[in-house]
């Protein structure tokens, strides 16, 4: 009698290694960790990179014990909503066919949220193949699109998409969310509490605080002894570039203060244009830095900004916070004063007190404390301790192992 092959974990997300985007790095860390334990793991992903839609990665590949299947999809990129929608639809179609071929009874499908509503496709396959579904919710759609006023995602269309999403979540074995406000939101959508698990994202294990006088990037970027306020990662429509621009304007006459944006996104491009039009000389922009230089790039700022529109609270958890904690730098949060980020900062004493969306208050705090080396060192030390005790990769991967083992 033939031996039954072991159940596998089949993960599906639009980006995976060697892509550098946040979900790609997180999923790569998790799958390689599981593969190292001897678990059979398959990654189903696209052939492109987050910031290079024209890239064409190999169709089939194995890396660090993970079998990778890369699917065909259109490659219009993120420049406009129509092209992005076509990229989503073509990936759904390819993922559906591949999952139906790849998944067998007893497997666990791990579905992320890029593209949105991937749980609907994965849930249908899980039902047909008698597999289990675990959703890893980096954000919640269609609520985000509806609140941002995305065309077509409103009214009856939004309600229909929400019903499909909620049905797939209720049928899943587990829905992994990033914070308690996301869990509360799903509870209001009648997703069973026992099917919702909070597992925080994490930062690269190699990230360490680099003292400013030993940081080569600070010298390369000629920031000298200025007080640097950083923003690292994606700046999209869910973040508030208007508030960030106002903060830059309010501090433009302080020659010892510089703003540094490292990353990309539609919001960052708009911010570049607005800063140039306003002739703001106190702001600089840099591209994403390679993973091996994250310690240096995240340690360049003396403090970091994290921004999230108040109406996005509970739908998104900015993952940049974990890299900031790992780099031992304080955080100033512009967003809901009682949201998940601010409560994290307050609980661990890892940054500025709540300012909500009050840019004037944020500017006053910066001006008052930019030369307070003792306070900044205290806040940065608390940030690093929070990372070491509660928000590191080992802790989160342990939580994930328990979820997947139960599945």
C-alpha positions in Angstrom: 0.0 0.0 0.0 1.4 3.4 -1.0 2.4 5.7 1.9 0.5 8.9 2.1 2.7 11.9 1.6 2.9 14.3 4.5 0.6 17.3 4.6 2.2 20.5 3.3 1.9 24.2 3.9 1.1 25.9 0.6 1.5 29.7 1.0 0.2 32.2 -1.6 1.2 35.8 -1.8 2.0 38.0 -4.8 5.6 38.6 -3.7 8.2 36.4 -2.3 12.0 36.1 -2.2 14.1 37.7 -3.6 11.7 40.6 -3.5 12.3 43.1 -0.7 8.8 44.3 0.2 7.5 43.8 3.7 5.1 40.9 3.1 7.7 39.2 0.9 10.3 39.3 3.6 7.9 38.2 6.3 6.6 35.2 4.3 10.2 34.3 3.3 11.3 34.3 7.0 8.3 32.1 8.0 8.5 29.6 5.2 12.3 29.2 5.5 11.9 28.7 9.2 9.3 26.0 8.7 11.4 24.3 6.0 14.4 24.2 8.3 12.3 22.2 10.7 11.7 19.6 8.0 8.1 20.7 7.0 7.3 20.5 3.3 6.5 24.0 2.2 5.5 25.5 -1.1 5.3 29.2 -2.0 2.9 30.3 -4.8 3.8 33.8 -5.9 4.2 36.1 -9.0 7.2 36.4 -11.3 7.6 40.1 -10.6 9.0 42.4 -7.8 7.1 44.9 -5.8 8.9 48.0 -7.3 9.9 46.4 -10.6 6.8 45.0 -12.3 8.8 44.4 -15.5 11.0 41.9 -13.6 10.6 38.3 -14.7 11.8 35.8 -12.1 12.1 32.0 -12.8 8.9 30.0 -13.0 10.0 27.2 -10.7 12.8 27.4 -8.2 13.9 26.0 -4.8 15.4 28.2 -2.2 16.4 27.4 1.5 14.2 24.3 1.4 11.1 26.1 0.0 9.6 25.0 -3.4 8.6 28.2 -5.3 6.0 28.3 -8.0 5.9 31.7 -9.8 2.7 32.4 -11.7 2.0 34.4 -14.8 0.1 37.7 -14.3 -0.1 41.0 -16.1 2.6 43.5 -15.0 1.1 47.0 -15.2 2.4 47.8 -11.7 1.1 50.2 -9.1 1.1 53.4 -11.1 -2.7 53.4 -11.7 -5.8 51.7 -10.3 -6.9 50.1 -13.6 -3.5 48.5 -14.2 -3.3 47.4 -10.6 -6.8 45.8 -10.9 -5.8 43.9 -14.0 -2.7 42.6 -12.2 -4.9 41.5 -9.3 -7.4 39.7 -11.6 -4.8 37.9 -13.6 -3.1 36.7 -10.4 -6.4 35.5 -9.0 -6.9 33.4 -12.1 -3.4 31.9 -12.1 -3.5 31.3 -8.4 -6.9 29.5 -8.6 -5.6 27.1 -11.3 -2.3 26.5 -9.5 -3.9 25.9 -6.1 -6.4 23.5 -7.5 -3.5 21.5 -9.1 -1.1 21.8 -6.2 -3.2 21.4 -3.0 -4.2 18.0 -1.7 -6.4 16.8 1.1 -5.0 17.6 4.5 -2.7 20.5 3.3 -2.8 23.9 4.9 -3.2 26.9 2.6 -1.7 30.0 4.1 -3.2 33.0 2.3 -1.9 36.5 2.7 -3.7 39.7 1.6 -1.8 40.7 -1.5 -3.7 40.8 -3.7 -6.8 41.7 -1.6 -9.5 39.1 -1.1 -7.0 36.3 -1.7 -8.8 34.4 1.1 -11.9 34.1 -1.2 -9.9 32.2 -3.9 -7.9 30.2 -1.3 -11.1 29.4 0.7 -12.9 28.0 -2.4 -9.9 25.7 -3.1 -9.7 24.6 0.5 -13.4 23.6 0.4 -13.0 21.7 -2.8 -9.8 20.0 -1.8 -10.7 19.4 1.9 -7.7 21.4 3.0 -7.4 23.9 5.8 -7.2 27.6 5.4 -5.2 30.0 7.5 -5.5 33.7 6.6 -2.6 36.0 7.4 -4.2 39.5 7.4 -1.7 42.2 6.7 -4.6 44.6 6.0 -8.4 44.3 5.6 -10.1 44.8 2.3 -12.6 46.0 1.0 -12.9 48.4 4.0 -9.6 50.1 3.2 -10.6 50.7 -0.5 -14.1 52.0 0.5 -12.7 54.4 3.1 -10.2 55.7 0.6 -12.9 56.3 -1.9 -11.6 53.8 -4.5 -13.9 53.9 -7.6 -16.3 51.0 -7.8 -15.6 49.8 -4.3 -18.5 51.4 -2.6 -22.2 50.8 -2.0 -23.6 47.4 -3.0 -20.2 46.4 -4.6 -18.4 47.0 -1.3 -21.1 45.1 0.7 -20.9 42.1 -1.7 -17.1 42.0 -1.4 -17.3 42.3 2.4 -19.7 39.4 2.5 -17.4 37.2 0.4 -14.4 38.1 2.6 -16.2 37.5 5.8 -17.6 34.2 4.6 -14.0 33.0 3.8 -12.8 34.2 7.2 -15.6 32.4 9.0 -14.8 29.1 7.2 -11.1 29.4 7.8 -9.3 27.4 10.5 -7.7 30.6 11.7 -7.3 34.3 10.8 -4.0 35.8 11.9 -4.2 39.5 12.6 -1.5 42.0 13.6 -3.0 43.8 16.6 -6.0 43.9 18.8 -7.7 46.7 16.9 -7.8 44.4 13.8 -9.1 41.6 15.9 -11.9 43.9 17.3 -12.8 44.9 13.8 -13.2 41.3 12.7 -15.3 40.5 15.8 -17.7 43.3 14.7 -17.9 41.5 11.4 -19.1 38.4 13.2 -15.9 36.5 12.5 -15.7 34.0 15.5 -13.3 35.2 18.2 -11.9 31.7 18.5 -10.8 31.8 14.9 -8.9 35.1 15.3 -5.3 35.0 16.5 -3.0 38.0 17.1 0.6 37.5 15.9 2.8 40.5 15.5 5.0 41.0 12.5 8.7 41.3 13.1 11.9 42.9 11.9 15.0 41.4 10.4 17.0 39.7 13.1 20.2 41.4 11.9 18.9 44.9 12.8 20.9 46.4 15.6 21.2 50.0 16.9 24.2 51.8 15.3 25.5 54.8 17.3 25.4 58.0 15.2 29.1 58.6 15.3 29.8 55.1 14.0 27.1 55.1 11.2 28.7 55.3 7.8 25.4 56.3 6.1 25.2 59.4 8.3 28.5 60.5 6.9 27.7 59.4 3.3 24.4 61.3 3.4 26.2 64.4 5.0 23.7 64.7 7.8 26.5 65.8 10.2 25.2 66.7 13.6 21.6 67.6 12.6 18.7 66.1 14.4 17.3 63.7 11.9 13.6 62.7 11.8 13.1 59.6 9.7 10.4 57.9 7.8 11.3 54.4 6.5 9.3 52.2 4.2 6.2 52.6 2.1 4.2 55.8 2.2 0.8 55.0 0.6 -2.7 56.4 0.5 -3.5 55.0 4.0 -0.7 57.2 5.4 -1.1 60.9 5.9 1.5 62.7 3.7 -0.4 66.0 4.3 0.3 65.9 8.0 3.9 65.0 7.3 4.3 67.9 4.9 2.8 70.3 7.4 5.3 69.0 10.0 8.2 69.6 7.6 6.9 73.1 7.0 6.6 73.9 10.6 10.2 73.0 11.3 11.8 74.5 8.1 13.4 77.4 10.0 15.2 75.1 12.4 18.5 74.5 10.5 19.6 71.8 12.9 16.6 69.6 12.0 16.4 67.4 8.9 13.7 65.1 7.6 14.8 61.9 5.9 12.4 59.6 3.9 13.8 56.2 2.9 11.5 54.0 0.8 8.8 54.5 -1.8 5.1 54.6 -2.5 2.5 56.8 -4.2 2.3 59.1 -1.1 6.1 59.5 -1.1 6.0 60.6 -4.7 3.4 63.2 -4.0 5.3 64.4 -1.0 8.5 64.8 -3.1 6.5 67.0 -5.5 4.9 69.1 -2.8 8.2 69.6 -1.0 9.9 70.7 -4.2 7.0 73.1 -5.0 7.3 74.6 -1.6 11.1 74.8 -1.9 11.6 72.9 1.4 15.3 72.4 2.0 15.0 70.5 5.2 13.9 67.2 3.7 15.8 64.5 1.8 14.7 61.4 0.0 16.5 58.1 -0.4 15.7 54.8 -2.1 15.0 51.5 -0.3 18.2 50.2 1.3 19.4 46.6 0.9 18.6 44.3 3.8 22.2 44.1 4.9 22.2 47.9 5.5 19.0 48.1 7.4 20.8 48.5 10.8 22.6 51.6 9.4 19.6 53.1 7.6 17.2 52.7 10.4 19.8 54.1 12.9 20.4 57.2 10.8 17.3 59.0 12.3 17.4 60.2 15.9 13.7 59.5 15.9 11.2 58.0 13.5 7.8 59.0 12.3 4.9 56.5 11.8 1.8 57.8 10.2 -1.7 56.3 9.7 -4.9 58.0 8.9 -7.3 57.7 11.8 -10.0 56.0 9.6 -7.5 53.3 8.8 -7.1 52.2 12.5 -8.0 48.6 12.8 -7.5 47.9 9.1 -3.7 48.3 8.9 -0.8 47.9 11.3 2.3 49.7 10.0 5.0 47.1 10.1 7.8 49.7 10.1 7.3 50.0 13.9 9.2 46.7 14.4 12.3 47.8 12.6 12.2 51.0 14.5 12.1 49.1 17.8 14.9 46.8 16.7 17.1 49.8 15.8 16.5 51.3 19.2 15.0 54.6 18.1 12.0 56.5 19.5 8.8 56.8 17.6 6.5 59.8 17.1 3.1 58.6 15.8 0.7 60.7 13.8 -2.6 59.0 14.0 -5.4 57.8 16.3 -4.2 58.7 19.8 -5.6 55.4 21.2 -4.7 53.2 18.3 -2.5 50.1 18.3 0.8 52.0 17.5 0.4 54.7 20.1 -0.6 52.1 22.8 2.5 50.1 22.0 4.7 53.2 22.3 3.0 54.2 25.6 3.1 50.7 27.1 6.8 50.3 26.6 7.8 54.0 26.9 9.3 53.8 23.4 8.6 57.2 22.0 6.8 60.5 22.2 3.5 60.9 24.0 0.3 60.9 22.0 -0.2 63.9 19.7 -3.0 62.3 17.6 -3.2 64.3 14.4 -2.1 67.6 16.1 0.9 68.5 13.9 1.6 71.7 16.0 1.9 69.6 19.1 4.2 67.2 17.4 6.4 70.1 16.2 6.5 71.5 19.7 7.6 68.2 21.2 10.4 67.9 18.6 11.7 71.4 19.2 11.6 71.0 23.0 13.4 67.6 23.0 15.7 67.5 20.0 18.7 68.3 22.2 17.7 66.2 25.2 20.1 63.4 24.6 19.3 61.6 27.9 15.6 61.4 27.1 16.1 60.2 23.6 18.6 57.6 24.8 16.0 56.4 27.4 13.2 56.2 24.8 15.5 54.4 22.3 16.6 51.9 25.0 13.0 51.2 25.9 12.3 50.6 22.2 15.1 48.1 21.9 14.0 46.3 25.1 10.4 46.1 23.7 11.8 44.4 20.6 13.9 42.0 22.5 11.2 40.9 24.9 7.9 41.0 22.8 8.3 41.9 19.2 11.2 39.8 17.8 11.1 37.1 15.1 11.6 34.2 17.5 8.5 35.2 19.5 6.3 35.7 16.5 7.5 32.6 14.7 6.7 30.6 17.8 3.2 31.9 17.8 2.8 31.0 14.1 4.1 27.5 14.6 1.4 26.9 17.1 -1.3 28.2 14.8 -0.1 26.0 11.9 0.5 22.9 14.1 -3.1 23.2 15.3 -4.2 23.4 11.6 
